[in-house]
Amino acid sequence: MLVLSRKVGEKFWIGDQIAITVVRISGGGVRIGIDAPEDLAVVREELRHGPKAPAPLPVRADTDDNDGVATAETPKHPPKPR
């Protein structure tokens, strides 16, 4: 993997048809611009591989009975999809 350091407004090229420009840096995120031929698909990784499996429900000891079996607890507010 090639790792580059760039400042806002600077760009780098992949081949002679794809330009990547650093548009904004804020907090822990970087906004980039991609200039590429229209016939080249540019897709974020999370869309390329499909949605991730939902997080497992938290497990707690069931206090309603004495069988000692742990049960999954349904959250009051389900997590928002990413």
N, C-alpha and C positions, 0 to 999 in steps of 0.2 A: 504494500500500500504506500502510495506517495502521500506525504503530509506536507502541506504548504501553509505558510503564514501570509496573510493578506490583510490589508487595511480597507476600510470602507471606500468604495469607488474603484478599487483595484480589481483586475480580472486575471484569469488564466485560461488557457486554451486546451482543449482536447482535440487533437488532430488539427485540421484547418477549418472545420465547420462548426465547432461547438465552443462557445465562450461562456465562462462562468464568472459572474460579477458579484462581489460582496456588496450588498445593498444597505444592510443595517446590522449592527451588533448591539444587543441589549440584554442585560442580565445573563442568563445562561444560553441564550439563543442567537442564532445567526440567520439572517434573511439573505438568500442568494437569488440572483436572476440567472436564467439559463437561456441563451440564444442558441437554438439548434434547428436543423432542417425540419420542416413540418412533417415529413414522413418518418421521423425518429420519435418513438414513444419515450416520454420522460414521465416516470411514475414513482411516487413515494414508496418506500419499502413496505410500509404497513398495508398499502393497497395492493401491492404486487403479490404478497403472500397471503392475502385474505385476513379476515378478522382473527384476533387471538381468542383462545378459549376463555370463557368467563372465569374470574377468580373463584376458587372454591369457597363455600360458605364457612363461616367460623364455626368451630366445634366447641360445645360446652357440655359440662356434666348436667344431665337432666335431673332437676330437683323435685319433679312431680311424682316420681316413683322411686323405688329402692333397688331397681335391677342393675344399676351401675353402668348402663349403656349410654355412651355419648351420642348426642343427636346434633344434627345440623340446625343451626338457628337461622331463620330467614331474616335478613336485615330489614329494618323499618323503611329505609330509603335505599333501593338498589343502586349500585354504582352506575354512573353514566358511562355509555360506551365511548371508547377512545377512537 
